[in-house]
Amino acid sequence: FYNFAGSYTFTNVPKAMNITGAFNATYNAIGKYDMLTFGPTVAVTKQLLDKKLRTNASISYNTTLPNDVTPGQQVICGRINGAYVYRKKHTINLGFVGMNRSAPGKTALYDYTATVTYNYNF
C-alpha cells in the first residue's frame, strides 16, 4: 500500500490555540482488489484555565473508491476531547467520538464511544 499525509497547523500563542488542516490518502494494491481511500481533517485545540484544561475538537471525512471508481464507503468522524491537570500530578481526560459509516445500497452505521481516564504522575 501507499500512504500520503499532509497537514498545516496555525498556532496563536497569545490565545493558546492551534488550528490544523490535514489530508490523508491511502492506495491499497492487493491483487485484484485495488482501493483508494482519502479525505480531509480539521482540528482545533485550545488551552483554558491557565493551561490546566486542554480541549480538542476535530472532524474527518473519508471516502473509498474501489476498483470500478464508483463511490464506496463514506466515513464521517467527529471527536471532542478534554484533559484537566490538577496540581501537576493528576490528569482527568474525557473523550467522545461519533462515527457515521455509509455505503450505497447499505444501511448507515453509527458508532459512539465515550472514554474517561485518570492519570497520576509520580
Secondary structure by P-SEA (a helix, b strand, c coil): cbbbbbbbbbbbccccbbbbbbbbbbbbbcccbbbbbcbbbbbbbbbcccccbbbbbbbbbbbbbcccccccbbbbbbbbbbbbbccccbbbbbbbbbbbbbcccbbbbbbbbbbbbbbbcc
